[in-house]
Amino acid sequence: MKMDKEEREILDAYDKGKLKLSSPSKKERDKIQSMAEQTFRKDRRVTIRLYDHDLKGVQKKAMEKGMPYQTLISAMIHQYVEGDLVERQVG
C-alpha cells in the first residue's frame, strides 16, 4: 500500500511508541453510531426515467461490482452531491 508523507510519519511515530491507540468513550461511541445510522438511513423514495441504454449500463456495472443497481445509482448520486464525483469538462 502506498502512503503519503503524513501517513508514513504517523505510522513511524506509532511504531516508535510515540503514539498510543485509545478506545472511544461510551458517549463518543454512541455519537458515532448515531451518525452512522443517519448516514445509511434512506428515508425518501424517488422515481426517475432513464434511457434504456443507460439503465442497462448501470445494471452491468452493478453486476460487475456485485451489488444491486439501485444501490449503485444511490451511491453515485451521493458521491456527486458530496463532491466526490465530478463532471468531466468537455471541449
N, CA, C and O atoms as a CHARMM CRD file, in Angstrom:
* protein
*
  364
    1    1 MET  N      0.84900  -1.17200   0.00000 PROA 1      0.00000
    2    1 MET  CA     0.00000   0.00000   0.00000 PROA 1      0.00000
    3    1 MET  C      0.89400   1.23500   0.00000 PROA 1      0.00000
    4    1 MET  O      1.82000   1.33700   0.80500 PROA 1      0.00000
    5    2 LYS  N      0.61800   2.15800  -0.89300 PROA 2      0.00000
    6    2 LYS  CA     1.41000   3.37500  -0.99600 PROA 2      0.00000
    7    2 LYS  C      0.86800   4.42600  -0.03100 PROA 2      0.00000
    8    2 LYS  O     -0.33100   4.70800  -0.01400 PROA 2      0.00000
    9    3 MET  N      1.76600   5.00400   0.77500 PROA 3      0.00000
   10    3 MET  CA     1.37300   6.02500   1.74300 PROA 3      0.00000
   11    3 MET  C      2.02600   7.35400   1.39300 PROA 3      0.00000
   12    3 MET  O      3.12100   7.40800   0.83400 PROA 3      0.00000
   13    4 ASP  N      1.31300   8.43300   1.74400 PROA 4      0.00000
   14    4 ASP  CA     1.91800   9.74100   1.54500 PROA 4      0.00000
   15    4 ASP  C      2.81600  10.05400   2.75000 PROA 4      0.00000
   16    4 ASP  O      2.91100   9.25200   3.67900 PROA 4      0.00000
   17    5 LYS  N      3.46300  11.20100   2.73100 PROA 5      0.00000
   18    5 LYS  CA     4.43800  11.57000   3.75900 PROA 5      0.00000
   19    5 LYS  C      3.79700  11.60600   5.15100 PROA 5      0.00000
   20    5 LYS  O      4.36300  11.08000   6.10900 PROA 5      0.00000
   21    6 GLU  N      2.63100  12.22000   5.26000 PROA 6      0.00000
   22    6 GLU  CA     1.96300  12.32500   6.55200 PROA 6      0.00000
   23    6 GLU  C      1.59900  10.95100   7.11000 PROA 6      0.00000
   24    6 GLU  O      1.76000  10.69900   8.30400 PROA 6      0.00000
   25    7 GLU  N      1.11100  10.06800   6.24600 PROA 7      0.00000
   26    7 GLU  CA     0.75800   8.72200   6.68700 PROA 7      0.00000
   27    7 GLU  C      1.99200   7.95100   7.16800 PROA 7      0.00000
   28    7 GLU  O      1.93000   7.23100   8.16500 PROA 7      0.00000
   29    8 ARG  N      3.11200   8.10800   6.45200 PROA 8      0.00000
   30    8 ARG  CA     4.35900   7.44400   6.86900 PROA 8      0.00000
   31    8 ARG  C      4.82300   7.96700   8.22500 PROA 8      0.00000
   32    8 ARG  O      5.26600   7.19300   9.07300 PROA 8      0.00000
   33    9 GLU  N      4.72100   9.29600   8.43100 PROA 9      0.00000
   34    9 GLU  CA     5.13300   9.89000   9.70000 PROA 9      0.00000
   35    9 GLU  C      4.27900   9.36000  10.85200 PROA 9      0.00000
   36    9 GLU  O      4.79900   9.07500  11.93100 PROA 9      0.00000
   37   10 ILE  N      2.98800   9.22900  10.62800 PROA 10     0.00000
   38   10 ILE  CA     2.09400   8.70900  11.66700 PROA 10     0.00000
   39   10 ILE  C      2.45000   7.25800  11.98600 PROA 10     0.00000
   40   10 ILE  O      2.55600   6.88900  13.15600 PROA 10     0.00000
   41   11 LEU  N      2.63500   6.44000  10.95800 PROA 11     0.00000
   42   11 LEU  CA     2.99000   5.03500  11.16700 PROA 11     0.00000
   43   11 LEU  C      4.33800   4.90800  11.87800 PROA 11     0.00000
   44   11 LEU  O      4.48500   4.08200  12.77900 PROA 11     0.00000
   45   12 ASP  N      5.32200   5.72000  11.48100 PROA 12     0.00000
   46   12 ASP  CA     6.63300   5.69400  12.12800 PROA 12     0.00000
   47   12 ASP  C      6.51400   6.06900  13.60800 PROA 12     0.00000
   48   12 ASP  O      7.12900   5.43500  14.46500 PROA 12     0.00000
   49   13 ALA  N      5.72400   7.10000  13.89900 PROA 13     0.00000
   50   13 ALA  CA     5.54400   7.53100  15.28800 PROA 13     0.00000
   51   13 ALA  C      4.87700   6.42000  16.09800 PROA 13     0.00000
   52   13 ALA  O      5.24600   6.18500  17.24800 PROA 13     0.00000
   53   14 TYR  N      3.90400   5.74200  15.50800 PROA 14     0.00000
   54   14 TYR  CA     3.23800   4.63600  16.19800 PROA 14     0.00000
   55   14 TYR  C      4.22200   3.48700  16.45300 PROA 14     0.00000
   56   14 TYR  O      4.28200   2.93500  17.55200 PROA 14     0.00000
   57   15 ASP  N      4.99300   3.13900  15.41200 PROA 15     0.00000
   58   15 ASP  CA     5.96800   2.06000  15.54500 PROA 15     0.00000
   59   15 ASP  C      7.01800   2.35300  16.61500 PROA 15     0.00000
   60   15 ASP  O      7.50400   1.43300  17.27400 PROA 15     0.00000
   61   16 LYS  N      7.37000   3.62700  16.79300 PROA 16     0.00000
   62   16 LYS  CA     8.37800   4.02200  17.78200 PROA 16     0.00000
   63   16 LYS  C      7.77000   4.22800  19.16700 PROA 16     0.00000
   64   16 LYS  O      8.47100   4.60300  20.10700 PROA 16     0.00000
   65   17 GLY  N      6.45800   3.98200  19.29300 PROA 17     0.00000
   66   17 GLY  CA     5.80200   4.10900  20.59200 PROA 17     0.00000
   67   17 GLY  C      5.44400   5.52400  20.98000 PROA 17     0.00000
   68   17 GLY  O      5.09500   5.78000  22.13200 PROA 17     0.00000
   69   18 LYS  N      5.52600   6.45200  20.03600 PROA 18     0.00000
   70   18 LYS  CA     5.20800   7.85300  20.34200 PROA 18     0.00000
   71   18 LYS  C      3.70600   8.11900  20.29800 PROA 18     0.00000
   72   18 LYS  O      3.23600   9.14000  20.80200 PROA 18     0.00000
   73   19 LEU  N      2.96100   7.20600  19.69900 PROA 19     0.00000
   74   19 LEU  CA     1.50600   7.33200  19.63400 PROA 19     0.00000
   75   19 LEU  C      0.88100   6.12300  20.30500 PROA 19     0.00000
   76   19 LEU  O      1.39200   5.00900  20.19700 PROA 19     0.00000
   77   20 LYS  N     -0.22600   6.34600  20.99700 PROA 20     0.00000
   78   20 LYS  CA    -0.95800   5.25500  21.61000 PROA 20     0.00000
   79   20 LYS  C     -2.37600   5.26100  21.05700 PROA 20     0.00000
   80   20 LYS  O     -2.97400   6.32000  20.86500 PROA 20     0.00000
   81   21 LEU  N     -2.90600   4.07800  20.80400 PROA 21     0.00000
   82   21 LEU  CA    -4.29600   3.96500  20.39700 PROA 21     0.00000
   83   21 LEU  C     -5.16200   4.03600  21.63900 PROA 21     0.00000
   84   21 LEU  O     -4.80700   3.50200  22.69000 PROA 21     0.00000
   85   22 SER  N     -6.29000   4.69200  21.51100 PROA 22     0.00000
   86   22 SER  CA    -7.21300   4.74400  22.63800 PROA 22     0.00000
   87   22 SER  C     -8.60000   4.37400  22.15000 PROA 22     0.00000
   88   22 SER  O     -8.93900   4.58700  20.98600 PROA 22     0.00000
   89   23 SER  N     -9.37900   3.83300  23.02500 PROA 23     0.00000
   90   23 SER  CA   -10.75000   3.46900  22.69400 PROA 23     0.00000
   91   23 SER  C    -11.65200   4.67400  22.91800 PROA 23     0.00000
   92   23 SER  O    -11.44400   5.43600  23.86200 PROA 23     0.00000
   93   24 PRO  N    -12.64800   4.85400  22.06100 PROA 24     0.00000
   94   24 PRO  CA   -13.57500   5.97200  22.27600 PROA 24     0.00000
   95   24 PRO  C    -14.42300   5.73300  23.52600 PROA 24     0.00000
   96   24 PRO  O    -14.68700   4.59200  23.90700 PROA 24     0.00000
   97   25 SER  N    -14.83800   6.82000  24.14700 PROA 25     0.00000
   98   25 SER  CA   -15.70100   6.71700  25.32600 PROA 25     0.00000
   99   25 SER  C    -17.08900   6.23500  24.89200 PROA 25     0.00000
  100   25 SER  O    -17.39600   6.20900  23.70000 PROA 25     0.00000
  101   26 LYS  N    -17.91000   5.86000  25.84900 PROA 26     0.00000
  102   26 LYS  CA   -19.27100   5.42100  25.52900 PROA 26     0.00000
  103   26 LYS  C    -20.02600   6.54400  24.82100 PROA 26     0.00000
  104   26 LYS  O    -20.75900   6.29200  23.86400 PROA 26     0.00000
  105   27 LYS  N    -19.85200   7.77100  25.28100 PROA 27     0.00000
  106   27 LYS  CA   -20.52500   8.91600  24.66500 PROA 27     0.00000
  107   27 LYS  C    -20.07400   9.07800  23.21000 PROA 27     0.00000
  108   27 LYS  O    -20.89400   9.32400  22.32600 PROA 27     0.00000
  109   28 GLU  N    -18.75900   8.93800  22.96600 PROA 28     0.00000
  110   28 GLU  CA   -18.23300   9.04700  21.59600 PROA 28     0.00000
  111   28 GLU  C    -18.74400   7.90800  20.72200 PROA 28     0.00000
  112   28 GLU  O    -19.10000   8.12900  19.56400 PROA 28     0.00000
  113   29 ARG  N    -18.78400   6.68100  21.26900 PROA 29     0.00000
  114   29 ARG  CA   -19.30300   5.53300  20.50600 PROA 29     0.00000
  115   29 ARG  C    -20.76300   5.73700  20.14600 PROA 29     0.00000
  116   29 ARG  O    -21.17300   5.45700  19.02000 PROA 29     0.00000
  117   30 ASP  N    -21.55300   6.22500  21.10300 PROA 30     0.00000
  118   30 ASP  CA   -22.97800   6.47600  20.84500 PROA 30     0.00000
  119   30 ASP  C    -23.15800   7.51900  19.75600 PROA 30     0.00000
  120   30 ASP  O    -24.02800   7.38100  18.89500 PROA 30     0.00000
  121   31 LYS  N    -22.33100   8.57400  19.79300 PROA 31     0.00000
  122   31 LYS  CA   -22.42100   9.62800  18.77900 PROA 31     0.00000
  123   31 LYS  C    -22.03900   9.09100  17.40700 PROA 31     0.00000
  124   31 LYS  O    -22.69900   9.39700  16.41400 PROA 31     0.00000
  125   32 ILE  N    -20.97400   8.28800  17.34400 PROA 32     0.00000
  126   32 ILE  CA   -20.53400   7.69400  16.08100 PROA 32     0.00000
  127   32 ILE  C    -21.60900   6.76500  15.53500 PROA 32     0.00000
  128   32 ILE  O    -21.90000   6.78600  14.33900 PROA 32     0.00000
  129   33 GLN  N    -22.20300   5.94800  16.40800 PROA 33     0.00000
  130   33 GLN  CA   -23.24700   5.02000  15.97900 PROA 33     0.00000
  131   33 GLN  C    -24.45800   5.77600  15.44800 PROA 33     0.00000
  132   33 GLN  O    -25.03300   5.39000  14.43100 PROA 33     0.00000
  133   34 SER  N    -24.84400   6.83800  16.12200 PROA 34     0.00000
  134   34 SER  CA   -25.97900   7.64200  15.67900 PROA 34     0.00000
  135   34 SER  C    -25.71300   8.26500  14.30700 PROA 34     0.00000
  136   34 SER  O    -26.58600   8.26900  13.44000 PROA 34     0.00000
  137   35 MET  N    -24.50300   8.78800  14.12000 PROA 35     0.00000
  138   35 MET  CA   -24.14400   9.38900  12.83000 PROA 35     0.00000
  139   35 MET  C    -24.16500   8.33100  11.73000 PROA 35     0.00000
  140   35 MET  O    -24.63100   8.59800  10.62300 PROA 35     0.00000
  141   36 ALA  N    -23.66500   7.13700  12.02500 PROA 36     0.00000
  142   36 ALA  CA   -23.64500   6.06300  11.03200 PROA 36     0.00000
  143   36 ALA  C    -25.06500   5.65400  10.65700 PROA 36     0.00000
  144   36 ALA  O    -25.36400   5.45600   9.47900 PROA 36     0.00000
  145   37 GLU  N    -25.93400   5.52900  11.64600 PROA 37     0.00000
  146   37 GLU  CA   -27.32500   5.15700  11.36400 PROA 37     0.00000
  147   37 GLU  C    -28.00800   6.21300  10.50100 PROA 37     0.00000
  148   37 GLU  O    -28.75200   5.87300   9.58100 PROA 37     0.00000
  149   38 GLN  N    -27.76500   7.46700  10.78500 PROA 38     0.00000
  150   38 GLN  CA   -28.35900   8.54000   9.98700 PROA 38     0.00000
  151   38 GLN  C    -27.81000   8.54900   8.56700 PROA 38     0.00000
  152   38 GLN  O    -28.53100   8.84700   7.61400 PROA 38     0.00000
  153   39 THR  N    -26.52700   8.21900   8.43200 PROA 39     0.00000
  154   39 THR  CA   -25.89000   8.20900   7.11900 PROA 39     0.00000
  155   39 THR  C    -26.50700   7.15000   6.21900 PROA 39     0.00000
  156   39 THR  O    -26.73100   7.39200   5.03300 PROA 39     0.00000
  157   40 PHE  N    -26.78000   5.97900   6.78000 PROA 40     0.00000
  158   40 PHE  CA   -27.25600   4.87200   5.96400 PROA 40     0.00000
  159   40 PHE  C    -28.76700   4.74200   5.92500 PROA 40     0.00000
  160   40 PHE  O    -29.28400   3.84900   5.25400 PROA 40     0.00000
  161   41 ARG  N    -29.49100   5.60800   6.62500 PROA 41     0.00000
  162   41 ARG  CA   -30.94400   5.55400   6.60100 PROA 41     0.00000
  163   41 ARG  C    -31.44600   6.23400   5.33000 PROA 41     0.00000
  164   41 ARG  O    -31.19100   7.41400   5.08900 PROA 41     0.00000
  165   42 LYS  N    -32.14200   5.48100   4.55400 PROA 42     0.00000
  166   42 LYS  CA   -32.72000   6.03700   3.33600 PROA 42     0.00000
  167   42 LYS  C    -34.19800   6.24900   3.60600 PROA 42     0.00000
  168   42 LYS  O    -34.95500   5.29100   3.75900 PROA 42     0.00000
  169   43 ASP  N    -34.60000   7.49900   3.66500 PROA 43     0.00000
  170   43 ASP  CA   -35.97300   7.78300   4.07000 PROA 43     0.00000
  171   43 ASP  C    -36.81200   8.45000   2.98100 PROA 43     0.00000
  172   43 ASP  O    -37.92800   8.90000   3.24100 PROA 43     0.00000
  173   44 ARG  N    -36.28400   8.51100   1.78200 PROA 44     0.00000
  174   44 ARG  CA   -37.04700   9.11400   0.69400 PROA 44     0.00000
  175   44 ARG  C    -37.04300   8.18600  -0.50900 PROA 44     0.00000
  176   44 ARG  O    -36.04300   7.52500  -0.79300 PROA 44     0.00000
  177   45 ARG  N    -38.15200   8.14200  -1.20500 PROA 45     0.00000
  178   45 ARG  CA   -38.27500   7.32400  -2.39700 PROA 45     0.00000
  179   45 ARG  C    -38.47600   8.26100  -3.58500 PROA 45     0.00000
  180   45 ARG  O    -39.24700   9.21800  -3.50000 PROA 45     0.00000
  181   46 VAL  N    -37.79100   7.99100  -4.67800 PROA 46     0.00000
  182   46 VAL  CA   -37.95400   8.79400  -5.88700 PROA 46     0.00000
  183   46 VAL  C    -38.16000   7.86200  -7.08100 PROA 46     0.00000
  184   46 VAL  O    -37.75900   6.69800  -7.06600 PROA 46     0.00000
  185   47 THR  N    -38.78700   8.40300  -8.09700 PROA 47     0.00000
  186   47 THR  CA   -38.95400   7.68100  -9.34900 PROA 47     0.00000
  187   47 THR  C    -38.26700   8.48900 -10.42900 PROA 47     0.00000
  188   47 THR  O    -38.48200   9.69600 -10.53800 PROA 47     0.00000
  189   48 ILE  N    -37.44200   7.83400 -11.22800 PROA 48     0.00000
  190   48 ILE  CA   -36.78200   8.53200 -12.33000 PROA 48     0.00000
  191   48 ILE  C    -36.95700   7.73100 -13.60800 PROA 48     0.00000
  192   48 ILE  O    -37.15900   6.51700 -13.57500 PROA 48     0.00000
  193   49 ARG  N    -36.88000   8.41700 -14.71500 PROA 49     0.00000
  194   49 ARG  CA   -36.92200   7.76000 -16.01900 PROA 49     0.00000
  195   49 ARG  C    -35.52400   7.82600 -16.60700 PROA 49     0.00000
  196   49 ARG  O    -34.87900   8.87400 -16.59900 PROA 49     0.00000
  197   50 LEU  N    -35.06600   6.68600 -17.11900 PROA 50     0.00000
  198   50 LEU  CA   -33.74400   6.60400 -17.71000 PROA 50     0.00000
  199   50 LEU  C    -33.85500   6.06600 -19.12500 PROA 50     0.00000
  200   50 LEU  O    -34.79800   5.35200 -19.46400 PROA 50     0.00000
  201   51 TYR  N    -32.88100   6.42000 -19.94000 PROA 51     0.00000
  202   51 TYR  CA   -32.77800   5.78400 -21.24300 PROA 51     0.00000
  203   51 TYR  C    -32.47500   4.31000 -21.01200 PROA 51     0.00000
  204   51 TYR  O    -31.73300   3.96500 -20.09300 PROA 51     0.00000
  205   52 ASP  N    -33.03800   3.44700 -21.83100 PROA 52     0.00000
  206   52 ASP  CA   -32.83300   2.00900 -21.70400 PROA 52     0.00000
  207   52 ASP  C    -31.34500   1.67400 -21.71700 PROA 52     0.00000
  208   52 ASP  O    -30.88400   0.83800 -20.93900 PROA 52     0.00000
  209   53 HSD  N    -30.59700   2.32800 -22.60300 PROA 53     0.00000
  210   53 HSD  CA   -29.16200   2.08700 -22.71500 PROA 53     0.00000
  211   53 HSD  C    -28.44400   2.41800 -21.39600 PROA 53     0.00000
  212   53 HSD  O    -27.56500   1.67600 -20.95900 PROA 53     0.00000
  213   54 ASP  N    -28.82800   3.53500 -20.77100 PROA 54     0.00000
  214   54 ASP  CA   -28.19500   3.93300 -19.50800 PROA 54     0.00000
  215   54 ASP  C    -28.52700   2.93900 -18.39400 PROA 54     0.00000
  216   54 ASP  O    -27.64700   2.56200 -17.62000 PROA 54     0.00000
  217   55 LEU  N    -29.78100   2.51600 -18.30700 PROA 55     0.00000
  218   55 LEU  CA   -30.16800   1.56400 -17.27900 PROA 55     0.00000
  219   55 LEU  C    -29.41400   0.24900 -17.45400 PROA 55     0.00000
  220   55 LEU  O    -28.92600  -0.32000 -16.47800 PROA 55     0.00000
  221   56 LYS  N    -29.31900  -0.22900 -18.67400 PROA 56     0.00000
  222   56 LYS  CA   -28.58400  -1.47000 -18.91600 PROA 56     0.00000
  223   56 LYS  C    -27.11000  -1.31300 -18.55000 PROA 56     0.00000
  224   56 LYS  O    -26.49600  -2.23900 -18.01900 PROA 56     0.00000
  225   57 GLY  N    -26.54600  -0.14300 -18.83400 PROA 57     0.00000
  226   57 GLY  CA   -25.15100   0.12200 -18.47000 PROA 57     0.00000
  227   57 GLY  C    -24.94900   0.11700 -16.96300 PROA 57     0.00000
  228   57 GLY  O    -23.97800  -0.45200 -16.46400 PROA 57     0.00000
  229   58 VAL  N    -25.86900   0.75300 -16.23400 PROA 58     0.00000
  230   58 VAL  CA   -25.78100   0.77700 -14.77300 PROA 58     0.00000
  231   58 VAL  C    -25.95300  -0.63600 -14.21500 PROA 58     0.00000
  232   58 VAL  O    -25.24200  -1.03300 -13.29300 PROA 58     0.00000
  233   59 GLN  N    -26.88900  -1.38500 -14.77000 PROA 59     0.00000
  234   59 GLN  CA   -27.10000  -2.75700 -14.30200 PROA 59     0.00000
  235   59 GLN  C    -25.85400  -3.61100 -14.53800 PROA 59     0.00000
  236   59 GLN  O    -25.49100  -4.43200 -13.69500 PROA 59     0.00000
  237   60 LYS  N    -25.21400  -3.41800 -15.66400 PROA 60     0.00000
  238   60 LYS  CA   -23.99300  -4.16800 -15.97400 PROA 60     0.00000
  239   60 LYS  C    -22.88400  -3.80500 -14.98900 PROA 60     0.00000
  240   60 LYS  O    -22.21100  -4.68600 -14.45400 PROA 60     0.00000
  241   61 LYS  N    -22.69400  -2.49600 -14.74900 PROA 61     0.00000
  242   61 LYS  CA   -21.66000  -2.06100 -13.79800 PROA 61     0.00000
  243   61 LYS  C    -21.94600  -2.60200 -12.39600 PROA 61     0.00000
  244   61 LYS  O    -21.03500  -3.03700 -11.69200 PROA 61     0.00000
  245   62 ALA  N    -23.22800  -2.56900 -12.00000 PROA 62     0.00000
  246   62 ALA  CA   -23.59900  -3.06900 -10.67300 PROA 62     0.00000
  247   62 ALA  C    -23.31900  -4.56700 -10.56700 PROA 62     0.00000
  248   62 ALA  O    -22.84400  -5.04000  -9.53400 PROA 62     0.00000
  249   63 MET  N    -23.61000  -5.30500 -11.62400 PROA 63     0.00000
  250   63 MET  CA   -23.35400  -6.74000 -11.61700 PROA 63     0.00000
  251   63 MET  C    -21.85900  -7.01000 -11.47600 PROA 63     0.00000
  252   63 MET  O    -21.45100  -7.91800 -10.75300 PROA 63     0.00000
  253   64 GLU  N    -21.04500  -6.21400 -12.17400 PROA 64     0.00000
  254   64 GLU  CA   -19.59200  -6.37000 -12.07900 PROA 64     0.00000
  255   64 GLU  C    -19.09800  -6.11100 -10.65200 PROA 64     0.00000
  256   64 GLU  O    -18.14400  -6.73700 -10.19100 PROA 64     0.00000
  257   65 LYS  N    -19.76400  -5.17500  -9.96000 PROA 65     0.00000
  258   65 LYS  CA   -19.38000  -4.84200  -8.58800 PROA 65     0.00000
  259   65 LYS  C    -20.05000  -5.75300  -7.56200 PROA 65     0.00000
  260   65 LYS  O    -19.71700  -5.71400  -6.37800 PROA 65     0.00000
  261   66 GLY  N    -21.01000  -6.58500  -8.02800 PROA 66     0.00000
  262   66 GLY  CA   -21.69700  -7.49500  -7.12300 PROA 66     0.00000
  263   66 GLY  C    -22.66600  -6.80100  -6.19600 PROA 66     0.00000
  264   66 GLY  O    -22.76800  -7.15000  -5.02000 PROA 66     0.00000
  265   67 MET  N    -23.38000  -5.81600  -6.72000 PROA 67     0.00000
  266   67 MET  CA   -24.32000  -5.07200  -5.89600 PROA 67     0.00000
  267   67 MET  C    -25.59800  -4.78800  -6.68400 PROA 67     0.00000
  268   67 MET  O    -25.57400  -4.82400  -7.91400 PROA 67     0.00000
  269   68 PRO  N    -26.70300  -4.51000  -6.01300 PROA 68     0.00000
  270   68 PRO  CA   -27.94100  -4.15400  -6.71400 PROA 68     0.00000
  271   68 PRO  C    -27.76800  -2.82700  -7.46700 PROA 68     0.00000
  272   68 PRO  O    -27.07400  -1.92700  -6.99500 PROA 68     0.00000
  273   69 TYR  N    -28.40000  -2.71400  -8.63100 PROA 69     0.00000
  274   69 TYR  CA   -28.21300  -1.49800  -9.42400 PROA 69     0.00000
  275   69 TYR  C    -28.79900  -0.27400  -8.73500 PROA 69     0.00000
  276   69 TYR  O    -28.29500   0.83300  -8.92300 PROA 69     0.00000
  277   70 GLN  N    -29.86500  -0.44900  -7.93200 PROA 70     0.00000
  278   70 GLN  CA   -30.43900   0.69500  -7.22400 PROA 70     0.00000
  279   70 GLN  C    -29.43100   1.24500  -6.20600 PROA 70     0.00000
  280   70 GLN  O    -29.34000   2.45600  -6.00400 PROA 70     0.00000
  281   71 THR  N    -28.68300   0.35000  -5.57400 PROA 71     0.00000
  282   71 THR  CA   -27.65900   0.77600  -4.61300 PROA 71     0.00000
  283   71 THR  C    -26.55700   1.54100  -5.31800 PROA 71     0.00000
  284   71 THR  O    -26.05500   2.53400  -4.79100 PROA 71     0.00000
  285   72 LEU  N    -26.17200   1.08900  -6.51100 PROA 72     0.00000
  286   72 LEU  CA   -25.14400   1.79000  -7.28000 PROA 72     0.00000
  287   72 LEU  C    -25.62100   3.18300  -7.67700 PROA 72     0.00000
  288   72 LEU  O    -24.87200   4.15300  -7.56600 PROA 72     0.00000
  289   73 ILE  N    -26.86200   3.28200  -8.14000 PROA 73     0.00000
  290   73 ILE  CA   -27.41100   4.60000  -8.51600 PROA 73     0.00000
  291   73 ILE  C    -27.41200   5.52500  -7.29800 PROA 73     0.00000
  292   73 ILE  O    -27.00500   6.68300  -7.39400 PROA 73     0.00000
  293   74 SER  N    -27.86900   5.01400  -6.15500 PROA 74     0.00000
  294   74 SER  CA   -27.90100   5.81200  -4.92900 PROA 74     0.00000
  295   74 SER  C    -26.50100   6.26400  -4.53300 PROA 74     0.00000
  296   74 SER  O    -26.30300   7.41300  -4.13800 PROA 74     0.00000
  297   75 ALA  N    -25.52700   5.35500  -4.64100 PROA 75     0.00000
  298   75 ALA  CA   -24.14500   5.68800  -4.28800 PROA 75     0.00000
  299   75 ALA  C    -23.58600   6.76300  -5.21700 PROA 75     0.00000
  300   75 ALA  O    -22.89400   7.67500  -4.76500 PROA 75     0.00000
  301   76 MET  N    -23.88100   6.65800  -6.51000 PROA 76     0.00000
  302   76 MET  CA   -23.37400   7.65700  -7.45900 PROA 76     0.00000
  303   76 MET  C    -23.97100   9.03700  -7.17000 PROA 76     0.00000
  304   76 MET  O    -23.26500  10.04400  -7.22400 PROA 76     0.00000
  305   77 ILE  N    -25.25800   9.08100  -6.86400 PROA 77     0.00000
  306   77 ILE  CA   -25.89600  10.35800  -6.53500 PROA 77     0.00000
  307   77 ILE  C    -25.26500  10.93100  -5.27000 PROA 77     0.00000
  308   77 ILE  O    -24.96900  12.12500  -5.20800 PROA 77     0.00000
  309   78 HSD  N    -25.06000  10.08500  -4.26300 PROA 78     0.00000
  310   78 HSD  CA   -24.44800  10.55000  -3.01300 PROA 78     0.00000
  311   78 HSD  C    -23.04400  11.08800  -3.26700 PROA 78     0.00000
  312   78 HSD  O    -22.68600  12.14400  -2.74600 PROA 78     0.00000
  313   79 GLN  N    -22.24500  10.37600  -4.06000 PROA 79     0.00000
  314   79 GLN  CA   -20.88700  10.83000  -4.35900 PROA 79     0.00000
  315   79 GLN  C    -20.91200  12.16900  -5.08700 PROA 79     0.00000
  316   79 GLN  O    -20.08400  13.03800  -4.81200 PROA 79     0.00000
  317   80 TYR  N    -21.84500  12.34300  -6.00600 PROA 80     0.00000
  318   80 TYR  CA   -21.94600  13.60200  -6.74100 PROA 80     0.00000
  319   80 TYR  C    -22.31000  14.75000  -5.78800 PROA 80     0.00000
  320   80 TYR  O    -21.70400  15.82100  -5.83500 PROA 80     0.00000
  321   81 VAL  N    -23.28500  14.51800  -4.94200 PROA 81     0.00000
  322   81 VAL  CA   -23.72400  15.55200  -4.00300 PROA 81     0.00000
  323   81 VAL  C    -22.59600  15.94200  -3.04800 PROA 81     0.00000
  324   81 VAL  O    -22.44900  17.11500  -2.70500 PROA 81     0.00000
  325   82 GLU  N    -21.80400  14.96500  -2.62100 PROA 82     0.00000
  326   82 GLU  CA   -20.70700  15.22600  -1.68900 PROA 82     0.00000
  327   82 GLU  C    -19.47200  15.82300  -2.39300 PROA 82     0.00000
  328   82 GLU  O    -18.51600  16.21700  -1.72500 PROA 82     0.00000
  329   83 GLY  N    -19.48500  15.89100  -3.72100 PROA 83     0.00000
  330   83 GLY  CA   -18.36200  16.46200  -4.44300 PROA 83     0.00000
  331   83 GLY  C    -17.28300  15.47100  -4.78900 PROA 83     0.00000
  332   83 GLY  O    -16.22800  15.84800  -5.30000 PROA 83     0.00000
  333   84 ASP  N    -17.53900  14.18600  -4.51300 PROA 84     0.00000
  334   84 ASP  CA   -16.53900  13.14600  -4.82000 PROA 84     0.00000
  335   84 ASP  C    -16.64900  12.64300  -6.24400 PROA 84     0.00000
  336   84 ASP  O    -15.73800  11.97800  -6.73800 PROA 84     0.00000
  337   85 LEU  N    -17.74000  12.94700  -6.90500 PROA 85     0.00000
  338   85 LEU  CA   -17.95800  12.55200  -8.29100 PROA 85     0.00000
  339   85 LEU  C    -18.21200  13.84900  -9.04600 PROA 85     0.00000
  340   85 LEU  O    -19.21400  14.52300  -8.80400 PROA 85     0.00000
  341   86 VAL  N    -17.32900  14.19700  -9.94000 PROA 86     0.00000
  342   86 VAL  CA   -17.42800  15.48900 -10.60700 PROA 86     0.00000
  343   86 VAL  C    -17.63900  15.32300 -12.10000 PROA 86     0.00000
  344   86 VAL  O    -17.28600  14.30300 -12.69200 PROA 86     0.00000
  345   87 GLU  N    -18.22000  16.34500 -12.68700 PROA 87     0.00000
  346   87 GLU  CA   -18.44500  16.33600 -14.12700 PROA 87     0.00000
  347   87 GLU  C    -17.12800  16.52800 -14.87100 PROA 87     0.00000
  348   87 GLU  O    -16.25600  17.28000 -14.43700 PROA 87     0.00000
  349   88 ARG  N    -17.00500  15.84500 -15.97900 PROA 88     0.00000
  350   88 ARG  CA   -15.82700  15.99600 -16.81900 PROA 88     0.00000
  351   88 ARG  C    -16.05200  17.18800 -17.74400 PROA 88     0.00000
  352   88 ARG  O    -17.09600  17.29100 -18.38800 PROA 88     0.00000
  353   89 GLN  N    -15.07600  18.08200 -17.80800 PROA 89     0.00000
  354   89 GLN  CA   -15.17100  19.24800 -18.67800 PROA 89     0.00000
  355   89 GLN  C    -14.93500  18.81100 -20.12100 PROA 89     0.00000
  356   89 GLN  O    -13.94100  18.14600 -20.41400 PROA 89     0.00000
  357   90 VAL  N    -15.83900  19.18100 -21.02000 PROA 90     0.00000
  358   90 VAL  CA   -15.72900  18.80500 -22.43000 PROA 90     0.00000
  359   90 VAL  C    -15.32600  20.04200 -23.23200 PROA 90     0.00000
  360   90 VAL  O    -15.83300  21.14300 -23.01800 PROA 90     0.00000
  361   91 GLY  N    -14.40900  19.82400 -24.15100 PROA 91     0.00000
  362   91 GLY  CA   -14.05600  20.92200 -25.05200 PROA 91     0.00000
  363   91 GLY  C    -12.85300  21.58000 -24.66600 PROA 91     0.00000
  364   91 GLY  O    -12.42700  22.52600 -25.32900 PROA 91     0.00000
